[in-house]
Amino acid sequence: MRNEGTIDRVLRTGLGIALISLVFVGPQTPWGWLGLVPLLTGVMGFCPLYRLVGVNTCKL
C-alpha cells in the first residue's frame, strides 16, 4: 500500500542520499545514517508516520 506521491518520493530519496553522503564526504559524521529513513520510505513509497496521521499524497 502506497501513501506517497511521486514528488514526495523523489524528495525523500534525494534527501536520504544527501544525508548518507555525509557519512563518506564532508563532516563524516555517523548522523548521516539517519538518511536511511527517508531513502527507504521514498523507495518503498510508504511512510508509517503518514499512515498514523492520515496523510496520503499518492494520487492512486
mmCIF file as Biopython writes it, N, C-alpha, C and O atoms, coordinates in Angstrom:
data_model
#
loop_
_atom_site.group_PDB
_atom_site.id
_atom_site.type_symbol
_atom_site.label_atom_id
_atom_site.label_alt_id
_atom_site.label_comp_id
_atom_site.label_asym_id
_atom_site.label_entity_id
_atom_site.label_seq_id
_atom_site.pdbx_PDB_ins_code
_atom_site.Cartn_x
_atom_site.Cartn_y
_atom_site.Cartn_z
_atom_site.occupancy
_atom_site.B_iso_or_equiv
_atom_site.auth_seq_id
_atom_site.auth_asym_id
_atom_site.pdbx_PDB_model_num
ATOM 1   N N  . MET A ? 1  ? 0.838  -1.171 0.000  1.0 0.0 1  A 1 
ATOM 2   C CA . MET A ? 1  ? 0.000  0.000  0.000  1.0 0.0 1  A 1 
ATOM 3   C C  . MET A ? 1  ? 0.893  1.248  0.000  1.0 0.0 1  A 1 
ATOM 4   O O  . MET A ? 1  ? 1.755  1.403  0.865  1.0 0.0 1  A 1 
ATOM 5   N N  . ARG A ? 2  ? 0.681  2.111  -0.955 1.0 0.0 2  A 1 
ATOM 6   C CA . ARG A ? 2  ? 1.475  3.324  -1.059 1.0 0.0 2  A 1 
ATOM 7   C C  . ARG A ? 2  ? 0.695  4.517  -0.540 1.0 0.0 2  A 1 
ATOM 8   O O  . ARG A ? 2  ? -0.518 4.618  -0.722 1.0 0.0 2  A 1 
ATOM 9   N N  . ASN A ? 3  ? 1.417  5.418  0.111  1.0 0.0 3  A 1 
ATOM 10  C CA . ASN A ? 3  ? 0.782  6.641  0.570  1.0 0.0 3  A 1 
ATOM 11  C C  . ASN A ? 3  ? 1.644  7.874  0.271  1.0 0.0 3  A 1 
ATOM 12  O O  . ASN A ? 3  ? 1.442  8.935  0.862  1.0 0.0 3  A 1 
ATOM 13  N N  . GLU A ? 4  ? 2.604  7.728  -0.649 1.0 0.0 4  A 1 
ATOM 14  C CA . GLU A ? 4  ? 3.457  8.833  -1.053 1.0 0.0 4  A 1 
ATOM 15  C C  . GLU A ? 4  ? 3.339  9.044  -2.548 1.0 0.0 4  A 1 
ATOM 16  O O  . GLU A ? 4  ? 3.381  8.098  -3.334 1.0 0.0 4  A 1 
ATOM 17  N N  . GLY A ? 5  ? 3.192  10.299 -2.925 1.0 0.0 5  A 1 
ATOM 18  C CA . GLY A ? 5  ? 3.144  10.650 -4.333 1.0 0.0 5  A 1 
ATOM 19  C C  . GLY A ? 5  ? 4.541  10.700 -4.953 1.0 0.0 5  A 1 
ATOM 20  O O  . GLY A ? 5  ? 5.544  10.532 -4.260 1.0 0.0 5  A 1 
ATOM 21  N N  . THR A ? 6  ? 4.592  10.931 -6.251 1.0 0.0 6  A 1 
ATOM 22  C CA . THR A ? 6  ? 5.861  10.919 -6.978 1.0 0.0 6  A 1 
ATOM 23  C C  . THR A ? 6  ? 6.814  12.001 -6.490 1.0 0.0 6  A 1 
ATOM 24  O O  . THR A ? 6  ? 7.989  11.728 -6.247 1.0 0.0 6  A 1 
ATOM 25  N N  . ILE A ? 7  ? 6.323  13.218 -6.344 1.0 0.0 7  A 1 
ATOM 26  C CA . ILE A ? 7  ? 7.191  14.319 -5.894 1.0 0.0 7  A 1 
ATOM 27  C C  . ILE A ? 7  ? 7.705  14.041 -4.492 1.0 0.0 7  A 1 
ATOM 28  O O  . ILE A ? 7  ? 8.881  14.268 -4.204 1.0 0.0 7  A 1 
ATOM 29  N N  . ASP A ? 8  ? 6.847  13.559 -3.630 1.0 0.0 8  A 1 
ATOM 30  C CA . ASP A ? 8  ? 7.228  13.220 -2.260 1.0 0.0 8  A 1 
ATOM 31  C C  . ASP A ? 8  ? 8.321  12.155 -2.255 1.0 0.0 8  A 1 
ATOM 32  O O  . ASP A ? 8  ? 9.289  12.258 -1.501 1.0 0.0 8  A 1 
ATOM 33  N N  . ARG A ? 9  ? 8.168  11.147 -3.084 1.0 0.0 9  A 1 
ATOM 34  C CA . ARG A ? 9  ? 9.149  10.065 -3.147 1.0 0.0 9  A 1 
ATOM 35  C C  . ARG A ? 9  ? 10.489 10.554 -3.662 1.0 0.0 9  A 1 
ATOM 36  O O  . ARG A ? 9  ? 11.533 10.165 -3.139 1.0 0.0 9  A 1 
ATOM 37  N N  . VAL A ? 10 ? 10.473 11.407 -4.687 1.0 0.0 10 A 1 
ATOM 38  C CA . VAL A ? 10 ? 11.721 11.938 -5.249 1.0 0.0 10 A 1 
ATOM 39  C C  . VAL A ? 10 ? 12.450 12.791 -4.212 1.0 0.0 10 A 1 
ATOM 40  O O  . VAL A ? 10 ? 13.667 12.684 -4.061 1.0 0.0 10 A 1 
ATOM 41  N N  . LEU A ? 11 ? 11.711 13.633 -3.503 1.0 0.0 11 A 1 
ATOM 42  C CA . LEU A ? 11 ? 12.329 14.476 -2.479 1.0 0.0 11 A 1 
ATOM 43  C C  . LEU A ? 11 ? 12.910 13.651 -1.334 1.0 0.0 11 A 1 
ATOM 44  O O  . LEU A ? 11 ? 14.008 13.933 -0.853 1.0 0.0 11 A 1 
ATOM 45  N N  . ARG A ? 12 ? 12.183 12.648 -0.906 1.0 0.0 12 A 1 
ATOM 46  C CA . ARG A ? 12 ? 12.676 11.797 0.180  1.0 0.0 12 A 1 
ATOM 47  C C  . ARG A ? 12 ? 13.936 11.030 -0.240 1.0 0.0 12 A 1 
ATOM 48  O O  . ARG A ? 12 ? 14.895 10.928 0.526  1.0 0.0 12 A 1 
ATOM 49  N N  . THR A ? 13 ? 13.919 10.498 -1.451 1.0 0.0 13 A 1 
ATOM 50  C CA . THR A ? 13 ? 15.073 9.742  -1.932 1.0 0.0 13 A 1 
ATOM 51  C C  . THR A ? 13 ? 16.296 10.650 -2.051 1.0 0.0 13 A 1 
ATOM 52  O O  . THR A ? 13 ? 17.397 10.272 -1.650 1.0 0.0 13 A 1 
ATOM 53  N N  . GLY A ? 14 ? 16.101 11.839 -2.598 1.0 0.0 14 A 1 
ATOM 54  C CA . GLY A ? 14 ? 17.206 12.787 -2.714 1.0 0.0 14 A 1 
ATOM 55  C C  . GLY A ? 14 ? 17.754 13.207 -1.367 1.0 0.0 14 A 1 
ATOM 56  O O  . GLY A ? 14 ? 18.969 13.282 -1.184 1.0 0.0 14 A 1 
ATOM 57  N N  . LEU A ? 15 ? 16.864 13.482 -0.416 1.0 0.0 15 A 1 
ATOM 58  C CA . LEU A ? 15 ? 17.293 13.852 0.925  1.0 0.0 15 A 1 
ATOM 59  C C  . LEU A ? 15 ? 18.047 12.707 1.589  1.0 0.0 15 A 1 
ATOM 60  O O  . LEU A ? 15 ? 19.064 12.931 2.246  1.0 0.0 15 A 1 
ATOM 61  N N  . GLY A ? 16 ? 17.559 11.492 1.423  1.0 0.0 16 A 1 
ATOM 62  C CA . GLY A ? 16 ? 18.228 10.329 2.005  1.0 0.0 16 A 1 
ATOM 63  C C  . GLY A ? 16 ? 19.624 10.137 1.452  1.0 0.0 16 A 1 
ATOM 64  O O  . GLY A ? 16 ? 20.561 9.873  2.206  1.0 0.0 16 A 1 
ATOM 65  N N  . ILE A ? 17 ? 19.774 10.265 0.145  1.0 0.0 17 A 1 
ATOM 66  C CA . ILE A ? 17 ? 21.097 10.124 -0.474 1.0 0.0 17 A 1 
ATOM 67  C C  . ILE A ? 17 ? 22.025 11.227 0.011  1.0 0.0 17 A 1 
ATOM 68  O O  . ILE A ? 17 ? 23.197 10.976 0.295  1.0 0.0 17 A 1 
ATOM 69  N N  . ALA A ? 18 ? 21.504 12.454 0.109  1.0 0.0 18 A 1 
ATOM 70  C CA . ALA A ? 18 ? 22.323 13.576 0.573  1.0 0.0 18 A 1 
ATOM 71  C C  . ALA A ? 18 ? 22.798 13.353 2.013  1.0 0.0 18 A 1 
ATOM 72  O O  . ALA A ? 18 ? 23.958 13.612 2.330  1.0 0.0 18 A 1 
ATOM 73  N N  . LEU A ? 19 ? 21.917 12.880 2.868  1.0 0.0 19 A 1 
ATOM 74  C CA . LEU A ? 19 ? 22.307 12.641 4.258  1.0 0.0 19 A 1 
ATOM 75  C C  . LEU A ? 19 ? 23.299 11.494 4.380  1.0 0.0 19 A 1 
ATOM 76  O O  . LEU A ? 19 ? 24.251 11.579 5.156  1.0 0.0 19 A 1 
ATOM 77  N N  . ILE A ? 20 ? 23.089 10.434 3.630  1.0 0.0 20 A 1 
ATOM 78  C CA . ILE A ? 20 ? 24.016 9.304  3.683  1.0 0.0 20 A 1 
ATOM 79  C C  . ILE A ? 20 ? 25.392 9.711  3.159  1.0 0.0 20 A 1 
ATOM 80  O O  . ILE A ? 20 ? 26.408 9.203  3.634  1.0 0.0 20 A 1 
ATOM 81  N N  . SER A ? 21 ? 25.433 10.616 2.191  1.0 0.0 21 A 1 
ATOM 82  C CA . SER A ? 21 ? 26.729 11.062 1.658  1.0 0.0 21 A 1 
ATOM 83  C C  . SER A ? 21 ? 27.546 11.780 2.725  1.0 0.0 21 A 1 
ATOM 84  O O  . SER A ? 21 ? 28.771 11.848 2.616  1.0 0.0 21 A 1 
ATOM 85  N N  . LEU A ? 22 ? 26.890 12.317 3.757  1.0 0.0 22 A 1 
ATOM 86  C CA . LEU A ? 22 ? 27.627 12.967 4.839  1.0 0.0 22 A 1 
ATOM 87  C C  . LEU A ? 22 ? 28.495 11.985 5.616  1.0 0.0 22 A 1 
ATOM 88  O O  . LEU A ? 22 ? 29.453 12.388 6.276  1.0 0.0 22 A 1 
ATOM 89  N N  . VAL A ? 23 ? 28.172 10.723 5.540  1.0 0.0 23 A 1 
ATOM 90  C CA . VAL A ? 23 ? 28.972 9.706  6.228  1.0 0.0 23 A 1 
ATOM 91  C C  . VAL A ? 23 ? 30.322 9.550  5.536  1.0 0.0 23 A 1 
ATOM 92  O O  . VAL A ? 23 ? 31.326 9.269  6.191  1.0 0.0 23 A 1 
ATOM 93  N N  . PHE A ? 24 ? 30.353 9.730  4.217  1.0 0.0 24 A 1 
ATOM 94  C CA . PHE A ? 24 ? 31.564 9.486  3.444  1.0 0.0 24 A 1 
ATOM 95  C C  . PHE A ? 24 ? 32.283 10.763 3.034  1.0 0.0 24 A 1 
ATOM 96  O O  . PHE A ? 24 ? 33.506 10.768 2.899  1.0 0.0 24 A 1 
ATOM 97  N N  . VAL A ? 25 ? 31.532 11.849 2.833  1.0 0.0 25 A 1 
ATOM 98  C CA . VAL A ? 25 ? 32.099 13.111 2.371  1.0 0.0 25 A 1 
ATOM 99  C C  . VAL A ? 25 ? 31.641 14.212 3.316  1.0 0.0 25 A 1 
ATOM 100 O O  . VAL A ? 25 ? 30.559 14.120 3.895  1.0 0.0 25 A 1 
ATOM 101 N N  . GLY A ? 26 ? 32.426 15.220 3.474  1.0 0.0 26 A 1 
ATOM 102 C CA . GLY A ? 26 ? 32.028 16.339 4.324  1.0 0.0 26 A 1 
ATOM 103 C C  . GLY A ? 26 ? 32.451 16.108 5.754  1.0 0.0 26 A 1 
ATOM 104 O O  . GLY A ? 26 ? 33.588 15.705 5.999  1.0 0.0 26 A 1 
ATOM 105 N N  . PRO A ? 27 ? 31.567 16.354 6.709  1.0 0.0 27 A 1 
ATOM 106 C CA . PRO A ? 27 ? 31.966 16.226 8.120  1.0 0.0 27 A 1 
ATOM 107 C C  . PRO A ? 27 ? 32.183 14.782 8.567  1.0 0.0 27 A 1 
ATOM 108 O O  . PRO A ? 27 ? 32.700 14.554 9.661  1.0 0.0 27 A 1 
ATOM 109 N N  . GLN A ? 28 ? 31.807 13.820 7.762  1.0 0.0 28 A 1 
ATOM 110 C CA . GLN A ? 28 ? 31.971 12.385 8.053  1.0 0.0 28 A 1 
ATOM 111 C C  . GLN A ? 28 ? 31.430 12.025 9.441  1.0 0.0 28 A 1 
ATOM 112 O O  . GLN A ? 28 ? 32.125 11.442 10.273 1.0 0.0 28 A 1 
ATOM 113 N N  . THR A ? 29 ? 30.196 12.385 9.651  1.0 0.0 29 A 1 
ATOM 114 C CA . THR A ? 29 ? 29.541 12.119 10.923 1.0 0.0 29 A 1 
ATOM 115 C C  . THR A ? 29 ? 28.592 10.926 10.795 1.0 0.0 29 A 1 
ATOM 116 O O  . THR A ? 29 ? 27.960 10.756 9.753  1.0 0.0 29 A 1 
ATOM 117 N N  . PRO A ? 30 ? 28.483 10.108 11.824 1.0 0.0 30 A 1 
ATOM 118 C CA . PRO A ? 30 ? 27.567 8.970  11.761 1.0 0.0 30 A 1 
ATOM 119 C C  . PRO A ? 30 ? 26.099 9.381  11.731 1.0 0.0 30 A 1 
ATOM 120 O O  . PRO A ? 30 ? 25.245 8.541  11.446 1.0 0.0 30 A 1 
ATOM 121 N N  . TRP A ? 31 ? 25.777 10.628 12.012 1.0 0.0 31 A 1 
ATOM 122 C CA . TRP A ? 31 ? 24.397 11.105 11.937 1.0 0.0 31 A 1 
ATOM 123 C C  . TRP A ? 31 ? 23.839 10.999 10.525 1.0 0.0 31 A 1 
ATOM 124 O O  . TRP A ? 31 ? 22.623 11.006 10.334 1.0 0.0 31 A 1 
ATOM 125 N N  . GLY A ? 32 ? 24.718 10.902 9.540  1.0 0.0 32 A 1 
ATOM 126 C CA . GLY A ? 32 ? 24.269 10.764 8.163  1.0 0.0 32 A 1 
ATOM 127 C C  . GLY A ? 32 ? 23.494 9.485  7.909  1.0 0.0 32 A 1 
ATOM 128 O O  . GLY A ? 32 ? 22.724 9.404  6.952  1.0 0.0 32 A 1 
ATOM 129 N N  . TRP A ? 33 ? 23.690 8.485  8.760  1.0 0.0 33 A 1 
ATOM 130 C CA . TRP A ? 33 ? 22.955 7.223  8.583  1.0 0.0 33 A 1 
ATOM 131 C C  . TRP A ? 33 ? 21.463 7.404  8.817  1.0 0.0 33 A 1 
ATOM 132 O O  . TRP A ? 33 ? 20.679 6.526  8.457  1.0 0.0 33 A 1 
ATOM 133 N N  . LEU A ? 34 ? 21.055 8.515  9.407  1.0 0.0 34 A 1 
ATOM 134 C CA . LEU A ? 34 ? 19.623 8.798  9.539  1.0 0.0 34 A 1 
ATOM 135 C C  . LEU A ? 34 ? 18.974 8.976  8.168  1.0 0.0 34 A 1 
ATOM 136 O O  . LEU A ? 34 ? 17.751 8.918  8.042  1.0 0.0 34 A 1 
ATOM 137 N N  . GLY A ? 35 ? 19.791 9.190  7.153  1.0 0.0 35 A 1 
ATOM 138 C CA . GLY A ? 35 ? 19.290 9.307  5.792  1.0 0.0 35 A 1 
ATOM 139 C C  . GLY A ? 35 ? 18.671 8.021  5.273  1.0 0.0 35 A 1 
ATOM 140 O O  . GLY A ? 35 ? 17.970 8.036  4.261  1.0 0.0 35 A 1 
ATOM 141 N N  . LEU A ? 36 ? 18.920 6.910  5.952  1.0 0.0 36 A 1 
ATOM 142 C CA . LEU A ? 36 ? 18.303 5.648  5.539  1.0 0.0 36 A 1 
ATOM 143 C C  . LEU A ? 36 ? 16.783 5.694  5.674  1.0 0.0 36 A 1 
ATOM 144 O O  . LEU A ? 36 ? 16.072 5.055  4.898  1.0 0.0 36 A 1 
ATOM 145 N N  . VAL A ? 37 ? 16.287 6.440  6.643  1.0 0.0 37 A 1 
ATOM 146 C CA . VAL A ? 37 ? 14.839 6.511  6.859  1.0 0.0 37 A 1 
ATOM 147 C C  . VAL A ? 37 ? 14.137 7.147  5.663  1.0 0.0 37 A 1 
ATOM 148 O O  . VAL A ? 37 ? 13.245 6.522  5.089  1.0 0.0 37 A 1 
ATOM 149 N N  . PRO A ? 38 ? 14.507 8.382  5.258  1.0 0.0 38 A 1 
ATOM 150 C CA . PRO A ? 38 ? 13.822 8.939  4.089  1.0 0.0 38 A 1 
ATOM 151 C C  . PRO A ? 38 ? 14.127 8.184  2.801  1.0 0.0 38 A 1 
ATOM 152 O O  . PRO A ? 38 ? 13.280 8.113  1.911  1.0 0.0 38 A 1 
ATOM 153 N N  . LEU A ? 39 ? 15.330 7.619  2.693  1.0 0.0 39 A 1 
ATOM 154 C CA . LEU A ? 39 ? 15.669 6.852  1.493  1.0 0.0 39 A 1 
ATOM 155 C C  . LEU A ? 39 ? 14.773 5.621  1.368  1.0 0.0 39 A 1 
ATOM 156 O O  . LEU A ? 39 ? 14.213 5.372  0.301  1.0 0.0 39 A 1 
ATOM 157 N N  . LEU A ? 40 ? 14.634 4.861  2.430  1.0 0.0 40 A 1 
ATOM 158 C CA . LEU A ? 40 ? 13.814 3.654  2.380  1.0 0.0 40 A 1 
ATOM 159 C C  . LEU A ? 40 ? 12.331 3.965  2.194  1.0 0.0 40 A 1 
ATOM 160 O O  . LEU A ? 40 ? 11.646 3.280  1.435  1.0 0.0 40 A 1 
ATOM 161 N N  . THR A ? 41 ? 11.834 4.989  2.880  1.0 0.0 41 A 1 
ATOM 162 C CA . THR A ? 41 ? 10.427 5.325  2.705  1.0 0.0 41 A 1 
ATOM 163 C C  . THR A ? 41 ? 10.166 5.859  1.304  1.0 0.0 41 A 1 
ATOM 164 O O  . THR A ? 41 ? 9.096  5.631  0.739  1.0 0.0 41 A 1 
ATOM 165 N N  . GLY A ? 42 ? 11.139 6.569  0.741  1.0 0.0 42 A 1 
ATOM 166 C CA . GLY A ? 42 ? 10.981 7.068  -0.625 1.0 0.0 42 A 1 
ATOM 167 C C  . GLY A ? 42 ? 11.001 5.956  -1.649 1.0 0.0 42 A 1 
ATOM 168 O O  . GLY A ? 42 ? 10.234 5.982  -2.611 1.0 0.0 42 A 1 
ATOM 169 N N  . VAL A ? 43 ? 11.866 4.985  -1.454 1.0 0.0 43 A 1 
ATOM 170 C CA . VAL A ? 43 ? 11.956 3.857  -2.389 1.0 0.0 43 A 1 
ATOM 171 C C  . VAL A ? 43 ? 10.720 2.963  -2.282 1.0 0.0 43 A 1 
ATOM 172 O O  . VAL A ? 43 ? 10.196 2.500  -3.295 1.0 0.0 43 A 1 
ATOM 173 N N  . MET A ? 44 ? 10.257 2.724  -1.058 1.0 0.0 44 A 1 
ATOM 174 C CA . MET A ? 44 ? 9.094  1.855  -0.869 1.0 0.0 44 A 1 
ATOM 175 C C  . MET A ? 44 ? 7.782  2.557  -1.203 1.0 0.0 44 A 1 
ATOM 176 O O  . MET A ? 44 ? 6.810  1.901  -1.579 1.0 0.0 44 A 1 
ATOM 177 N N  . GLY A ? 45 ? 7.741  3.889  -1.069 1.0 0.0 45 A 1 
ATOM 178 C CA . GLY A ? 45 ? 6.510  4.613  -1.340 1.0 0.0 45 A 1 
ATOM 179 C C  . GLY A ? 45 ? 5.523  4.583  -0.188 1.0 0.0 45 A 1 
ATOM 180 O O  . GLY A ? 45 ? 4.352  4.921  -0.361 1.0 0.0 45 A 1 
ATOM 181 N N  . PHE A ? 46 ? 5.982  4.185  0.968  1.0 0.0 46 A 1 
ATOM 182 C CA . PHE A ? 46 ? 5.114  4.078  2.139  1.0 0.0 46 A 1 
ATOM 183 C C  . PHE A ? 46 ? 5.786  4.724  3.338  1.0 0.0 46 A 1 
ATOM 184 O O  . PHE A ? 46 ? 6.948  4.444  3.631  1.0 0.0 46 A 1 
ATOM 185 N N  . CYS A ? 47 ? 5.058  5.584  4.029  1.0 0.0 47 A 1 
ATOM 186 C CA . CYS A ? 47 ? 5.557  6.233  5.234  1.0 0.0 47 A 1 
ATOM 187 C C  . CYS A ? 47 ? 4.631  5.874  6.396  1.0 0.0 47 A 1 
ATOM 188 O O  . CYS A ? 47 ? 3.452  6.227  6.373  1.0 0.0 47 A 1 
ATOM 189 N N  . PRO A ? 48 ? 5.148  5.180  7.407  1.0 0.0 48 A 1 
ATOM 190 C CA . PRO A ? 48 ? 4.311  4.800  8.547  1.0 0.0 48 A 1 
ATOM 191 C C  . PRO A ? 48 ? 3.745  6.019  9.287  1.0 0.0 48 A 1 
ATOM 192 O O  . PRO A ? 48 ? 2.622  5.969  9.789  1.0 0.0 48 A 1 
ATOM 193 N N  . LEU A ? 49 ? 4.500  7.093  9.357  1.0 0.0 49 A 1 
ATOM 194 C CA . LEU A ? 49 ? 4.019  8.293  10.036 1.0 0.0 49 A 1 
ATOM 195 C C  . LEU A ? 49 ? 2.835  8.903  9.290  1.0 0.0 49 A 1 
ATOM 196 O O  . LEU A ? 49 ? 1.883  9.371  9.914  1.0 0.0 49 A 1 
ATOM 197 N N  . TYR A ? 50 ? 2.890  8.898  7.971  1.0 0.0 50 A 1 
ATOM 198 C CA . TYR A ? 50 ? 1.750  9.376  7.180  1.0 0.0 50 A 1 
ATOM 199 C C  . TYR A ? 50 ? 0.500  8.566  7.509  1.0 0.0 50 A 1 
ATOM 200 O O  . TYR A ? 50 ? -0.594 9.119  7.617  1.0 0.0 50 A 1 
ATOM 201 N N  . ARG A ? 51 ? 0.664  7.275  7.665  1.0 0.0 51 A 1 
ATOM 202 C CA . ARG A ? 51 ? -0.498 6.420  7.962  1.0 0.0 51 A 1 
ATOM 203 C C  . ARG A ? 51 ? -1.094 6.740  9.327  1.0 0.0 51 A 1 
ATOM 204 O O  . ARG A ? 51 ? -2.313 6.741  9.501  1.0 0.0 51 A 1 
ATOM 205 N N  . LEU A ? 52 ? -0.220 7.011  10.293 1.0 0.0 52 A 1 
ATOM 206 C CA . LEU A ? 52 ? -0.701 7.332  11.648 1.0 0.0 52 A 1 
ATOM 207 C C  . LEU A ? 52 ? -1.506 8.617  11.685 1.0 0.0 52 A 1 
ATOM 208 O O  . LEU A ? 52 ? -2.497 8.708  12.409 1.0 0.0 52 A 1 
ATOM 209 N N  . VAL A ? 53 ? -1.084 9.623  10.902 1.0 0.0 53 A 1 
ATOM 210 C CA . VAL A ? 53 ? -1.784 10.902 10.932 1.0 0.0 53 A 1 
ATOM 211 C C  . VAL A ? 53 ? -2.823 11.030 9.835  1.0 0.0 53 A 1 
ATOM 212 O O  . VAL A ? 53 ? -3.524 12.041 9.773  1.0 0.0 53 A 1 
ATOM 213 N N  . GLY A ? 54 ? -2.943 10.031 8.966  1.0 0.0 54 A 1 
ATOM 214 C CA . GLY A ? 54 ? -3.965 10.019 7.937  1.0 0.0 54 A 1 
ATOM 215 C C  . GLY A ? 54 ? -3.648 10.828 6.687  1.0 0.0 54 A 1 
ATOM 216 O O  . GLY A ? 54 ? -4.557 11.293 5.999  1.0 0.0 54 A 1 
ATOM 217 N N  . VAL A ? 55 ? -2.357 10.997 6.389  1.0 0.0 55 A 1 
ATOM 218 C CA . VAL A ? 55 ? -1.950 11.755 5.200  1.0 0.0 55 A 1 
ATOM 219 C C  . VAL A ? 55 ? -1.706 10.790 4.059  1.0 0.0 55 A 1 
ATOM 220 O O  . VAL A ? 55 ? -1.157 9.706  4.258  1.0 0.0 55 A 1 
ATOM 221 N N  . ASN A ? 56 ? -2.118 11.189 2.853  1.0 0.0 56 A 1 
ATOM 222 C CA . ASN A ? 56 ? -1.885 10.383 1.662  1.0 0.0 56 A 1 
ATOM 223 C C  . ASN A ? 56 ? -1.618 11.334 0.494  1.0 0.0 56 A 1 
ATOM 224 O O  . ASN A ? 56 ? -2.515 12.052 0.053  1.0 0.0 56 A 1 
ATOM 225 N N  . THR A ? 57 ? -0.374 11.334 -0.002 1.0 0.0 57 A 1 
ATOM 226 C CA . THR A ? 57 ? -0.025 12.198 -1.137 1.0 0.0 57 A 1 
ATOM 227 C C  . THR A ? 57 ? -0.039 11.445 -2.462 1.0 0.0 57 A 1 
ATOM 228 O O  . THR A ? 57 ? 0.240  12.020 -3.515 1.0 0.0 57 A 1 
ATOM 229 N N  . CYS A ? 58 ? -0.361 10.168 -2.406 1.0 0.0 58 A 1 
ATOM 230 C CA . CYS A ? 58 ? -0.429 9.343  -3.615 1.0 0.0 58 A 1 
ATOM 231 C C  . CYS A ? 58 ? -1.781 9.557  -4.294 1.0 0.0 58 A 1 
ATOM 232 O O  . CYS A ? 58 ? -2.823 9.538  -3.638 1.0 0.0 58 A 1 
ATOM 233 N N  . LYS A ? 59 ? -1.755 9.757  -5.599 1.0 0.0 59 A 1 
ATOM 234 C CA . LYS A ? 59 ? -2.994 10.029 -6.317 1.0 0.0 59 A 1 
ATOM 235 C C  . LYS A ? 59 ? -3.775 8.768  -6.666 1.0 0.0 59 A 1 
ATOM 236 O O  . LYS A ? 59 ? -4.918 8.857  -7.114 1.0 0.0 59 A 1 
ATOM 237 N N  . LEU A ? 60 ? -3.181 7.604  -6.469 1.0 0.0 60 A 1 
ATOM 238 C CA . LEU A ? 60 ? -3.891 6.360  -6.825 1.0 0.0 60 A 1 
ATOM 239 C C  . LEU A ? 60 ? -5.003 6.097  -5.856 1.0 0.0 60 A 1 
ATOM 240 O O  . LEU A ? 60 ? -5.713 5.100  -5.987 1.0 0.0 60 A 1 
#
